[in-house]
């Protein structure tokens, strides 16, 4: 474990960063070579390791010894798949995946055995497939592909094409009961493989690129096609995302657009759905198929007269759907009380929660500023808040105080927001990017941190110290980052102290967040045995120091030090306890000299003072004597004075006598003595 004191370099890095709330960024790295590299999707395993899929045109994309493929296969792009350590400092494994054509990934996920499932589209006739592939050759043009890579990145456990004689694109894959694969995408092939009993076994039409949506379920590790269906009308339809509910019903999201030369049959909608009428240039679509692909449970349109498209989906176990996309319809349907009911301008992201059954919207909101926003990934965290990410060109995109980056840094930045589950309140919102162009989206890890993936041209894109790759190569570079979407959890390390009562000591506490990274310029409060002792501000190492003179209190012994941080908009509060071991202090007794005549009466006075502060000490019983003969005792007052009345006997010898003072000690102070001179005159 790193020492609490070994934080100097971290401090220097934090001080030099251009981003305000550096503590929120836990990991961030570039990942790429000498060509254009684009990150598409990221997931995290239970240990926090990061798995990234993307595409690359770089012949020197970083790969690792023993990986499935270390050689670029040619064509426009190869897929890359990589595994990074949780802090993005180590490339655990990395491989190319592709053939001699163009290979484009869509997404990836981890199966129950830790293997990596990748889906995408390829024009390669030599894309790597396995002997047990469900479809071993390219049907024509671009086909969808499914690939399963071993947990160590070394072996292609399964690989197959999926497509007909025209073009397919893939949009997503989900794991169903028993480990079955449900995939979805778009096809323009009239001979795309479908099955008997499917809801729509025949192609309905469309342009050569945008035809119908498709969904298919594979059993036996992808080897057997359980069912497959088209879903679409005679116009152009595209699938952008797929999800499953708790009963393995299949949800498809995308868009439909009328094409020239109609009329054609419309995209199929269902009675009772939220919106069954096509409104404009392009409408978003949301459809639910039964788990066996035989029935259209519901299908709805969503949009207004502009261009509306759904890009991402999250499905709850009960069939609640969170849908995101982008729109340039100023009258896109929103709901009363939603976070943003007014169109920002140019193009906005939208977010919608659709009730189970598809008949109504629980809430719907715009998300954007006066410039352009696009894409829109969506996830729901463990507390029910909705995390949405995309890109923005707006200088007035809504962000929150204390977020990682509160201003647009370049031509476009990624944005990440967290909206309350009722759609009404933004809990967190931030820009994320450098001085040029940045695009991306976000997933969530098991701690509800945002896993942001995408591509950037910004050489000063936010990268964390110790990142695997700290500089951008030629062209676009892929990136992956882990960012907290809330106030950061802090921890305080309080140091035990010791000293004698009355002496000066220094109370110290260190304020950190994850990884022993210091939190600077925050006020720590100190108390001793529940009595406030004062406050101090943390320095560049996260340390706060308070000067403290140990009071007498209950005397010597163990006392409790509590160091606390109240929290603020960026950090959660925290506190810690330590022990102050107080030992007995020392007093000095100063005796006031006196001159007295025989037979006169006056007070003999002694003063108790604390060492080394020399403060007066009240409440101490002091014995007064003359020439060793006790005269009596008195307790010191608020000024530290004890006084005993003394009458000089007439027989007292003239000249100097000794006034003695003694304190026998108590729970707080060691014994002490002092003396002074009594001068007796006639």
C-alpha positions as CSV (number, residue, x, y, z in Angstrom):
1,X,0.0,0.0,0.0
2,X,1.3,3.4,-0.9
3,X,2.4,5.5,2.1
4,X,0.1,8.4,3.0
5,X,3.2,10.6,2.6
6,X,4.2,9.4,-0.8
7,X,2.0,11.8,-2.7
8,X,4.2,14.5,-4.0
9,X,4.1,13.5,-7.6
10,X,0.4,13.1,-7.5
11,X,0.1,16.5,-6.1
12,X,2.2,18.0,-8.9
13,X,0.1,16.3,-11.5
14,X,-3.1,17.5,-10.0
15,X,-1.9,21.1,-9.7
16,X,-0.8,21.1,-13.3
17,X,-4.1,19.8,-14.7
18,X,-6.4,22.1,-16.7
19,X,-9.5,20.3,-15.4
20,X,-11.2,21.5,-12.3
21,X,-12.3,18.4,-10.3
22,X,-9.4,16.1,-11.1
23,X,-10.4,13.8,-8.3
24,X,-13.4,12.6,-10.3
25,X,-11.3,11.1,-13.1
26,X,-10.0,7.7,-11.9
27,X,-8.5,6.4,-15.2
28,X,-8.0,7.6,-18.7
29,X,-5.8,6.6,-21.6
30,X,-5.4,6.9,-25.3
31,X,-5.3,3.6,-27.3
32,X,-4.1,3.6,-30.8
33,X,-1.4,3.5,-33.5
34,X,-0.3,5.5,-36.5
35,X,-3.7,5.4,-38.3
36,X,-7.2,6.3,-37.3
37,X,-8.6,4.5,-34.3
38,X,-12.1,4.7,-33.0
39,X,-13.4,3.3,-29.7
40,X,-16.9,1.9,-29.9
41,X,-17.8,0.3,-26.6
42,X,-16.4,-0.6,-23.2
43,X,-17.4,-2.9,-20.4
44,X,-15.8,-3.7,-17.0
45,X,-15.5,-7.0,-15.2
46,X,-16.0,-7.6,-11.5
47,X,-12.4,-6.7,-10.8
48,X,-12.7,-3.4,-12.7
49,X,-10.7,-4.4,-15.7
50,X,-11.7,-2.6,-18.9
51,X,-12.6,-4.3,-22.2
52,X,-12.7,-2.1,-25.2
53,X,-13.8,-2.8,-28.8
54,X,-13.2,-0.5,-31.7
55,X,-11.9,-0.2,-35.2
56,X,-8.4,0.7,-36.4
57,X,-6.6,1.4,-39.7
58,X,-3.3,1.4,-37.9
59,X,-0.8,-1.3,-38.8
60,X,1.0,-0.7,-35.5
61,X,-2.0,-0.7,-33.2
62,X,-0.7,-2.0,-29.8
63,X,-1.1,-5.7,-29.5
64,X,0.3,-8.2,-26.9
65,X,2.4,-11.4,-27.2
66,X,0.2,-14.4,-27.5
67,X,-2.9,-12.5,-28.6
68,X,-5.2,-14.0,-31.2
69,X,-3.9,-11.8,-34.0
70,X,-1.0,-9.3,-33.9
71,X,-1.1,-8.4,-37.6
72,X,-3.3,-5.9,-39.4
73,X,-5.3,-7.9,-42.0
74,X,-5.8,-5.0,-44.5
75,X,-8.8,-3.3,-45.9
76,X,-10.3,-0.1,-44.6
77,X,-10.4,-1.2,-40.9
78,X,-9.8,-4.1,-38.6
79,X,-11.7,-4.6,-35.3
80,X,-9.5,-4.3,-32.2
81,X,-10.4,-5.9,-28.8
82,X,-8.3,-5.0,-25.8
83,X,-8.3,-5.5,-22.0
84,X,-6.8,-2.9,-19.7
85,X,-6.2,-2.8,-16.0
86,X,-8.7,-0.9,-13.9
87,X,-6.5,2.2,-13.7
88,X,-5.8,2.1,-17.5
89,X,-2.0,1.8,-16.9
90,X,-1.5,-1.7,-18.2
91,X,-2.5,-3.3,-21.5
92,X,-3.3,-6.8,-20.3
93,X,-4.0,-8.1,-23.8
94,X,-4.9,-6.7,-27.2
95,X,-5.7,-8.2,-30.5
96,X,-6.8,-7.4,-34.0
97,X,-9.9,-9.2,-35.4
98,X,-10.7,-9.1,-39.1
99,X,-10.1,-10.0,-42.7
100,X,-8.9,-8.3,-45.8
101,X,-12.0,-6.2,-46.2
102,X,-13.7,-3.6,-44.0
103,X,-14.5,-4.8,-40.4
104,X,-16.7,-2.7,-38.2
105,X,-17.5,-3.5,-34.6
106,X,-20.8,-2.6,-32.9
107,X,-20.4,-3.6,-29.3
108,X,-19.0,-6.3,-26.9
109,X,-20.0,-8.0,-23.7
110,X,-18.6,-10.7,-21.4
111,X,-20.3,-14.1,-21.0
112,X,-20.5,-16.1,-17.8
113,X,-17.2,-17.7,-18.5
114,X,-15.3,-14.4,-19.0
115,X,-15.1,-14.8,-22.7
116,X,-15.5,-11.7,-24.8
117,X,-18.5,-11.6,-27.2
118,X,-18.1,-9.1,-30.1
119,X,-20.6,-8.3,-32.8
120,X,-20.2,-6.1,-35.8
121,X,-20.3,-6.1,-39.6
122,X,-17.7,-7.1,-42.2
123,X,-17.2,-7.0,-45.9
124,X,-14.3,-9.5,-45.6
125,X,-14.7,-12.8,-47.3
126,X,-11.9,-14.2,-45.1
127,X,-13.1,-12.9,-41.7
128,X,-12.0,-15.5,-39.1
129,X,-14.7,-18.1,-38.4
130,X,-14.6,-21.4,-36.6
131,X,-15.4,-24.9,-37.9
132,X,-18.7,-24.9,-36.1
133,X,-19.8,-21.6,-37.4
134,X,-23.6,-21.2,-38.0
135,X,-22.7,-19.5,-41.3
136,X,-19.1,-20.0,-42.5
137,X,-19.0,-17.7,-45.5
138,X,-20.0,-14.1,-46.4
139,X,-23.4,-14.0,-48.0
140,X,-22.6,-10.8,-49.9
141,X,-21.5,-7.3,-49.3
142,X,-21.4,-6.6,-45.6
143,X,-22.6,-9.4,-43.3
144,X,-23.0,-9.2,-39.5
145,X,-20.5,-11.3,-37.6
146,X,-20.4,-12.9,-34.1
147,X,-17.0,-13.6,-32.5
148,X,-16.2,-15.1,-29.1
149,X,-12.7,-14.6,-27.8
150,X,-11.2,-16.5,-24.9
151,X,-10.7,-14.7,-21.6
152,X,-7.0,-14.4,-22.2
153,X,-7.4,-12.9,-25.7
154,X,-5.5,-15.7,-27.3
155,X,-8.1,-17.9,-29.0
156,X,-11.1,-17.5,-31.2
157,X,-13.6,-19.8,-29.5
158,X,-16.3,-19.1,-32.0
159,X,-16.7,-17.0,-35.1
160,X,-19.5,-16.8,-37.6
161,X,-21.1,-14.7,-40.3
162,X,-24.8,-13.8,-40.2
163,X,-26.3,-12.3,-43.3
164,X,-27.8,-12.6,-46.8
165,X,-26.7,-11.5,-50.3
166,X,-27.1,-7.8,-49.7
167,X,-25.9,-5.6,-46.8
168,X,-26.2,-6.1,-43.1
169,X,-25.1,-3.9,-40.2
170,X,-25.0,-5.1,-36.6
171,X,-26.3,-3.0,-33.7
172,X,-26.0,-5.2,-30.6
173,X,-25.9,-8.5,-28.7
174,X,-27.4,-9.6,-25.4
175,X,-27.1,-12.7,-23.3
176,X,-30.5,-14.5,-22.8
177,X,-31.4,-17.4,-20.5
178,X,-29.1,-20.4,-20.7
179,X,-26.3,-18.3,-22.3
180,X,-28.1,-17.9,-25.6
181,X,-27.1,-15.0,-27.8
182,X,-29.7,-12.5,-29.1
183,X,-28.4,-10.2,-31.8
184,X,-30.0,-7.4,-33.8
185,X,-29.2,-5.1,-36.7
186,X,-30.3,-4.0,-40.1
187,X,-30.5,-5.9,-43.3
188,X,-31.2,-5.1,-46.9
189,X,-31.1,-8.8,-47.9
190,X,-34.3,-10.4,-49.1
191,X,-32.6,-13.8,-48.3
192,X,-31.5,-13.0,-44.7
193,X,-31.9,-16.2,-42.8
194,X,-35.3,-16.3,-41.0
195,X,-37.1,-19.2,-39.4
196,X,-40.5,-20.8,-39.6
197,X,-43.0,-19.2,-37.2
198,X,-41.1,-15.9,-37.1
199,X,-43.2,-12.7,-36.7
200,X,-42.0,-11.4,-40.1
201,X,-40.3,-14.1,-42.2
202,X,-40.1,-11.9,-45.4
203,X,-38.2,-8.8,-46.3
204,X,-40.5,-5.7,-46.6
205,X,-38.2,-3.5,-48.5
206,X,-36.0,-0.4,-48.4
207,X,-32.9,1.1,-50.0
208,X,-29.8,-1.0,-50.5
209,X,-28.3,0.2,-47.1
210,X,-31.4,0.7,-45.0
211,X,-33.9,-2.1,-45.3
212,X,-35.5,-3.8,-42.3
213,X,-34.6,-4.4,-38.8
214,X,-33.7,-8.0,-37.8
215,X,-33.4,-9.9,-34.6
216,X,-32.1,-13.5,-34.1
217,X,-31.5,-15.8,-31.2
218,X,-28.7,-18.4,-31.2
219,X,-28.3,-21.4,-28.9
220,X,-25.4,-23.7,-28.3
221,X,-22.8,-20.9,-28.2
222,X,-24.0,-19.4,-31.5
223,X,-24.0,-22.6,-33.4
224,X,-27.7,-23.0,-33.8
225,X,-30.2,-20.5,-35.1
226,X,-33.2,-20.8,-32.7
227,X,-35.3,-18.1,-34.4
228,X,-34.8,-15.1,-36.7
229,X,-37.2,-12.4,-38.0
230,X,-37.3,-9.3,-40.0
231,X,-39.1,-6.2,-38.6
232,X,-39.9,-3.3,-40.9
233,X,-42.0,-1.8,-43.6
234,X,-41.3,-0.8,-47.2
235,X,-39.5,2.4,-46.3
236,X,-36.0,2.7,-44.9
237,X,-35.7,1.3,-41.4
238,X,-32.5,0.9,-39.3
239,X,-31.9,-0.8,-36.0
240,X,-29.5,1.0,-33.6
241,X,-29.9,-1.0,-30.3
242,X,-31.2,-4.1,-28.7
243,X,-32.3,-5.0,-25.2
244,X,-33.9,-7.8,-23.2
245,X,-36.3,-7.7,-20.3
246,X,-36.5,-10.2,-17.5
247,X,-38.5,-12.7,-19.6
248,X,-36.1,-12.4,-22.6
249,X,-38.5,-10.4,-24.7
250,X,-36.5,-8.6,-27.3
251,X,-36.6,-4.8,-27.7
252,X,-35.3,-3.1,-30.8
253,X,-34.7,0.7,-31.2
254,X,-33.8,2.7,-34.2
255,X,-35.7,4.8,-36.8
256,X,-37.9,4.7,-39.9
257,X,-37.9,7.2,-42.8
258,X,-40.1,7.5,-45.8
259,X,-38.2,7.1,-49.1
260,X,-39.0,8.5,-52.5
261,X,-41.2,6.5,-54.8
262,X,-43.9,5.4,-52.3
263,X,-46.4,4.6,-51.2
264,X,-44.9,1.7,-49.3
265,X,-46.2,-0.2,-46.3
266,X,-45.4,1.6,-43.1
267,X,-43.3,0.4,-40.3
268,X,-45.5,-2.0,-38.3
269,X,-47.0,-0.4,-35.1
270,X,-49.5,-1.9,-32.7
271,X,-52.9,-0.8,-31.4
272,X,-52.6,1.0,-28.1
273,X,-49.0,2.0,-28.7
274,X,-47.9,5.5,-27.7
275,X,-47.7,6.8,-31.3
276,X,-48.8,5.0,-34.4
277,X,-48.6,7.9,-37.0
278,X,-45.5,8.8,-38.9
279,X,-44.7,12.5,-38.3
280,X,-41.8,13.7,-40.4
281,X,-38.4,13.4,-42.0
282,X,-37.5,10.4,-39.7
283,X,-39.2,9.0,-36.7
284,X,-37.6,7.0,-33.8
285,X,-39.0,3.5,-33.4
286,X,-39.3,1.2,-30.4
287,X,-40.5,-2.4,-30.8
288,X,-40.9,-5.4,-28.5
289,X,-40.8,-9.0,-29.8
290,X,-41.8,-12.0,-27.8
291,X,-38.9,-14.2,-26.5
292,X,-39.5,-16.7,-29.3
293,X,-39.6,-14.1,-32.1
294,X,-43.1,-15.0,-33.1
295,X,-45.1,-12.1,-31.9
296,X,-44.9,-8.3,-32.0
297,X,-45.9,-7.4,-28.5
298,X,-45.8,-3.7,-29.3
299,X,-44.3,-1.2,-31.6
300,X,-44.4,2.6,-31.4
301,X,-43.1,5.6,-33.3
302,X,-41.7,8.6,-31.5
303,X,-41.0,12.0,-33.0
304,X,-42.3,15.1,-34.7
305,X,-41.8,16.7,-38.1
306,X,-38.0,16.8,-38.0
307,X,-35.4,14.0,-38.0
308,X,-35.8,11.8,-34.9
309,X,-33.7,8.7,-34.3
310,X,-33.3,6.3,-31.3
311,X,-29.7,5.3,-30.8
312,X,-29.5,3.5,-27.5
313,X,-31.7,1.5,-25.1
314,X,-31.7,0.2,-21.6
315,X,-34.5,-2.3,-20.6
316,X,-35.6,-3.1,-17.1
317,X,-36.7,-6.5,-16.0
318,X,-40.3,-5.4,-15.9
319,X,-40.2,-4.0,-19.5
320,X,-39.6,-0.4,-18.7
321,X,-37.5,1.1,-21.4
322,X,-35.1,4.0,-21.3
323,X,-34.6,5.3,-24.8
324,X,-32.1,7.9,-26.0
325,X,-31.3,9.4,-29.4
326,X,-31.1,12.7,-31.1
327,X,-33.7,15.0,-32.7
328,X,-33.9,18.3,-34.6
329,X,-37.7,18.5,-34.0
330,X,-38.4,21.5,-31.8
331,X,-41.8,19.9,-30.9
332,X,-40.4,16.5,-30.0
333,X,-42.8,15.2,-27.3
334,X,-41.7,16.0,-23.8
335,X,-43.5,15.6,-20.5
336,X,-44.5,18.2,-17.8
337,X,-41.9,18.4,-15.1
338,X,-39.1,16.8,-17.1
339,X,-35.6,18.3,-16.8
340,X,-35.7,20.2,-20.1
341,X,-38.9,20.6,-22.0
342,X,-37.7,23.3,-24.4
343,X,-35.6,22.5,-27.5
344,X,-32.1,23.9,-27.2
345,X,-31.4,24.3,-30.9
346,X,-29.8,22.8,-34.0
347,X,-30.1,19.2,-32.7
348,X,-30.6,17.9,-29.2
349,X,-30.3,14.5,-27.5
350,X,-33.5,13.2,-26.1
351,X,-34.2,10.8,-23.3
352,X,-37.4,9.0,-22.7
353,X,-38.7,6.4,-20.2
354,X,-41.4,4.3,-21.8
355,X,-43.8,2.4,-19.6
356,X,-44.1,-1.3,-19.9
357,X,-46.3,-2.2,-22.8
358,X,-45.3,0.8,-24.8
359,X,-48.6,2.7,-24.4
360,X,-47.3,5.8,-22.6
361,X,-44.2,7.9,-21.7
362,X,-43.4,8.1,-18.0
363,X,-41.2,11.1,-18.8
364,X,-39.4,12.6,-21.8
365,X,-36.9,15.3,-21.9
366,X,-34.6,17.2,-24.3
367,X,-30.9,17.4,-23.3
368,X,-28.9,20.1,-25.0
369,X,-27.8,23.7,-25.5
370,X,-28.0,26.1,-28.3
371,X,-25.6,24.2,-30.5
372,X,-25.6,20.6,-31.7
373,X,-25.8,17.5,-29.6
374,X,-25.8,13.9,-31.0
375,X,-25.8,10.2,-30.3
376,X,-27.0,9.5,-26.7
377,X,-26.0,6.3,-24.8
378,X,-28.1,5.4,-21.8
379,X,-27.7,3.3,-18.7
380,X,-29.5,3.1,-15.4
381,X,-27.3,3.0,-12.3
382,X,-27.9,1.0,-9.1
383,X,-29.9,3.9,-7.5
384,X,-32.2,4.3,-10.4
385,X,-30.6,7.4,-11.9
386,X,-30.2,7.6,-15.6
387,X,-26.7,8.1,-17.1
388,X,-26.7,9.6,-20.6
389,X,-23.7,10.4,-22.8
390,X,-23.1,11.8,-26.2
391,X,-21.3,14.7,-27.8
392,X,-22.0,18.5,-27.8
393,X,-20.9,21.6,-29.7
394,X,-22.8,23.9,-27.3
395,X,-21.1,26.3,-25.0
396,X,-24.2,26.4,-22.9
397,X,-24.8,22.6,-22.4
398,X,-26.3,22.1,-19.0
399,X,-23.6,21.0,-16.5
400,X,-23.4,21.0,-12.7
401,X,-21.2,23.0,-10.3
402,X,-18.2,20.9,-9.1
403,X,-18.3,18.6,-12.1
404,X,-15.1,17.4,-13.8
405,X,-15.2,20.0,-16.6
406,X,-17.7,22.9,-16.6
407,X,-16.9,24.5,-20.0
408,X,-16.6,23.4,-23.6
409,X,-12.9,22.8,-24.3
410,X,-12.9,22.4,-28.0
411,X,-14.9,22.2,-31.2
412,X,-16.9,19.4,-29.7
413,X,-16.7,17.5,-26.4
414,X,-18.2,14.4,-25.0
415,X,-20.9,15.0,-22.3
416,X,-22.0,12.8,-19.5
417,X,-25.0,13.5,-17.3
418,X,-26.8,11.7,-14.5
419,X,-30.5,12.5,-14.3
420,X,-32.8,11.5,-11.4
421,X,-35.0,8.5,-12.0
422,X,-38.1,10.7,-12.4
423,X,-36.5,12.6,-15.2
424,X,-36.9,15.9,-13.4
425,X,-33.5,16.8,-12.0
426,X,-29.9,16.7,-13.3
427,X,-27.8,15.2,-10.5
428,X,-24.5,15.6,-12.4
429,X,-23.4,17.0,-15.7
430,X,-20.0,17.5,-17.3
431,X,-18.2,18.2,-20.5
432,X,-15.3,15.8,-21.2
433,X,-12.7,16.6,-23.8
434,X,-9.7,18.5,-25.1
435,X,-9.1,21.5,-27.4
436,X,-10.2,19.8,-30.7
437,X,-12.9,17.3,-31.5
438,X,-14.0,14.5,-29.1
439,X,-16.8,12.0,-29.6
440,X,-18.0,9.2,-27.4
441,X,-20.6,7.5,-25.2
442,X,-20.6,5.9,-21.8
443,X,-21.3,2.6,-20.0
444,X,-21.3,2.0,-16.3
445,X,-19.0,-0.1,-14.1
446,X,-20.2,-2.0,-11.0
447,X,-19.5,1.1,-8.8
448,X,-21.7,3.3,-11.1
449,X,-18.7,5.2,-12.5
450,X,-19.0,6.2,-16.1
451,X,-16.9,4.2,-18.5
452,X,-16.4,6.6,-21.4
453,X,-15.2,5.4,-24.8
454,X,-14.8,7.1,-28.1
455,X,-12.3,8.9,-30.3
456,X,-10.4,12.2,-30.1
457,X,-8.2,14.5,-32.1
458,X,-7.2,16.5,-29.0
459,X,-3.6,16.1,-27.9
460,X,-4.6,17.5,-24.5
461,X,-7.5,15.2,-24.0
462,X,-7.7,14.4,-20.2
463,X,-5.3,11.5,-19.5
464,X,-4.4,10.3,-16.0
465,X,-0.9,9.9,-14.6
466,X,0.6,6.5,-15.4
467,X,-1.8,5.9,-18.2
468,X,-0.8,3.1,-20.7
469,X,-0.6,5.6,-23.6
470,X,-0.3,9.3,-22.7
471,X,0.0,10.8,-26.2
472,X,-2.2,10.8,-29.3
473,X,-0.8,9.3,-32.5
474,X,-1.6,10.3,-36.1
475,X,-5.2,11.1,-36.9
476,X,-8.0,10.0,-34.6
477,X,-7.1,8.1,-31.4
478,X,-9.4,5.9,-29.4
479,X,-9.7,6.6,-25.7
480,X,-11.2,5.0,-22.6
481,X,-11.8,6.7,-19.3
482,X,-13.4,6.0,-15.9
483,X,-15.2,9.0,-14.4
484,X,-17.1,9.3,-11.2
485,X,-20.6,10.9,-11.7
486,X,-21.1,12.1,-8.1
487,X,-19.3,13.8,-5.3
488,X,-16.2,11.8,-4.7
489,X,-15.9,9.6,-1.7
490,X,-13.1,10.8,0.6
491,X,-11.2,9.3,3.4
492,X,-9.2,10.9,6.2
493,X,-6.1,9.5,7.8
494,X,-5.6,11.0,11.3
495,X,-2.3,10.7,13.0
496,X,-1.8,9.7,16.6
497,X,-0.1,12.4,18.7
498,X,1.6,12.5,22.1
499,X,2.9,15.2,24.4
500,X,2.9,16.7,27.9
501,X,0.0,18.8,29.2
502,X,0.8,22.4,28.4
503,X,3.1,21.7,25.5
504,X,2.6,22.6,21.8
505,X,1.9,19.7,19.4
506,X,0.6,19.6,15.9
507,X,-2.7,17.8,15.1
508,X,-2.5,16.4,11.5
509,X,-4.9,14.8,9.1
510,X,-4.7,13.8,5.5
511,X,-7.6,14.0,3.1
512,X,-7.6,11.6,0.2
513,X,-9.9,10.1,-2.4
514,X,-9.4,6.7,-4.2
515,X,-5.8,5.6,-4.7
516,X,-4.4,7.9,-2.0
517,X,-4.7,10.9,-4.2
518,X,-4.6,14.1,-2.1
519,X,-7.5,16.5,-1.9
520,X,-6.2,20.0,-1.7
521,X,-7.6,23.3,-0.4
522,X,-10.3,21.7,1.8
523,X,-10.9,22.6,5.4
524,X,-10.5,19.9,8.1
525,X,-12.0,20.4,11.6
526,X,-10.2,19.0,14.6
527,X,-11.6,18.2,18.1
528,X,-10.2,16.7,21.2
529,X,-12.5,14.7,23.4
530,X,-15.4,16.4,21.6
531,X,-14.1,19.9,22.3
532,X,-13.4,21.9,19.1
533,X,-9.7,22.6,18.7
534,X,-9.8,24.5,15.4
535,X,-9.5,24.0,11.7
536,X,-6.8,24.0,9.0
537,X,-6.8,23.8,5.1
538,X,-5.2,20.9,3.3
539,X,-2.1,21.6,1.3
540,X,-0.8,20.0,-1.9
541,X,-0.2,16.7,-0.2
542,X,-3.7,16.6,1.3
543,X,-2.4,17.4,4.8
544,X,-3.9,19.8,7.3
545,X,-1.9,20.8,10.3
546,X,-3.3,22.6,13.4
547,X,-1.1,23.9,16.3
548,X,-2.6,22.7,19.6
549,X,-1.5,23.2,23.2
550,X,-2.5,20.2,25.2
551,X,-5.0,21.4,27.9
552,X,-5.2,20.1,31.4
553,X,-8.7,18.7,30.9
554,X,-9.1,15.4,32.9
555,X,-5.4,15.0,33.3
556,X,-2.9,12.6,31.8
557,X,-4.1,9.7,29.7
558,X,-5.6,8.9,26.3
559,X,-7.7,11.5,24.5
560,X,-9.7,11.1,21.3
561,X,-8.8,13.2,18.3
562,X,-11.5,13.5,15.7
563,X,-10.6,15.0,12.3
564,X,-13.5,15.7,10.0
565,X,-14.3,17.1,6.6
566,X,-17.8,18.5,6.0
567,X,-17.9,17.8,2.3
568,X,-18.8,20.1,-0.6
569,X,-20.2,20.0,-4.1
570,X,-17.3,17.8,-5.3
571,X,-16.5,15.6,-2.3
572,X,-18.5,13.6,0.2
573,X,-17.8,14.2,3.9
574,X,-15.5,12.0,6.0
575,X,-14.0,11.7,9.4
576,X,-11.4,9.7,11.3
577,X,-10.2,9.2,14.8
578,X,-6.8,9.1,16.4
579,X,-5.4,9.1,19.9
580,X,-3.7,11.9,21.8
581,X,-1.5,10.4,24.5
582,X,-1.2,13.2,27.1
583,X,1.5,12.9,29.8
584,X,1.8,14.9,33.0
585,X,2.9,18.5,32.5
586,X,5.2,20.7,34.6
587,X,4.5,23.7,36.7
588,X,6.9,26.3,38.1
589,X,6.1,28.1,41.3
590,X,7.2,31.7,41.6
591,X,7.2,33.2,45.1
592,X,6.7,36.9,45.6
593,X,9.5,38.5,47.8
594,X,8.2,40.4,50.8
595,X,9.6,42.9,53.3
596,X,7.7,42.9,56.7
597,X,8.3,44.5,60.1
598,X,8.1,42.5,63.3
599,X,4.5,42.1,64.4
600,X,3.1,43.1,61.0
601,X,0.6,41.0,59.1
602,X,0.6,40.4,55.3
603,X,-0.1,37.8,52.6
604,X,2.7,35.6,51.4
605,X,2.0,34.9,47.7
606,X,3.1,32.2,45.3
607,X,2.1,31.9,41.6
608,X,1.7,28.7,39.6
609,X,2.7,28.9,36.0
610,X,2.6,26.2,33.2
611,X,5.8,25.1,31.5
612,X,6.7,26.1,28.8
613,X,3.8,28.5,28.0
614,X,4.1,30.3,31.3
615,X,0.3,30.6,31.5
616,X,-1.2,31.0,34.9
617,X,-2.6,27.8,36.3
618,X,-5.7,28.0,38.6
619,X,-7.1,25.5,41.0
620,X,-3.8,24.1,42.4
621,X,-3.3,23.6,46.1
622,X,0.0,25.3,47.2
623,X,1.5,24.9,50.6
624,X,3.3,28.0,52.0
625,X,6.1,27.8,54.5
626,X,8.7,30.1,56.1
627,X,12.1,28.7,56.9
628,X,10.5,25.2,56.5
629,X,7.7,25.8,58.9
630,X,4.3,25.2,57.2
631,X,2.0,28.2,57.5
632,X,-1.0,26.8,55.6
633,X,-2.2,26.2,52.1
634,X,-4.4,27.8,49.5
635,X,-5.7,27.1,45.9
636,X,-4.5,29.2,43.1
637,X,-7.0,31.6,41.6
638,X,-7.6,32.6,38.0
639,X,-4.4,34.5,38.0
640,X,-2.5,31.5,39.3
641,X,-2.0,33.0,42.8
642,X,-2.2,31.3,46.1
643,X,-2.0,33.5,49.2
644,X,-1.6,32.7,53.0
645,X,-1.9,35.4,55.7
646,X,1.3,35.6,57.9
647,X,2.0,37.6,61.1
648,X,5.7,38.1,61.8
649,X,6.5,37.1,65.4
650,X,8.1,39.9,67.5
651,X,10.9,37.5,68.3
652,X,11.7,36.8,64.6
653,X,15.3,37.5,63.8
654,X,16.0,40.4,61.6
655,X,17.2,39.9,58.1
656,X,16.5,37.3,55.4
657,X,14.2,34.3,55.7
658,X,13.0,31.8,53.1
659,X,9.5,31.7,51.9
660,X,8.8,28.2,50.5
661,X,6.0,27.1,48.2
662,X,5.2,23.5,47.2
663,X,2.7,21.7,45.0
664,X,2.4,17.9,45.7
665,X,1.2,17.1,42.1
666,X,-2.0,15.7,40.8
667,X,-3.4,13.9,37.7
668,X,-2.3,16.6,35.4
669,X,1.0,17.9,36.7
670,X,4.2,16.7,38.4
671,X,5.1,18.1,41.9
672,X,6.7,21.5,41.9
673,X,8.5,23.8,44.4
674,X,9.6,27.4,44.6
675,X,11.1,29.8,47.0
676,X,11.4,33.5,47.7
677,X,12.9,35.9,50.3
678,X,11.2,37.4,53.3
679,X,13.1,40.3,54.7
680,X,12.2,41.1,58.3
681,X,12.8,44.6,59.6
682,X,12.5,46.1,63.2
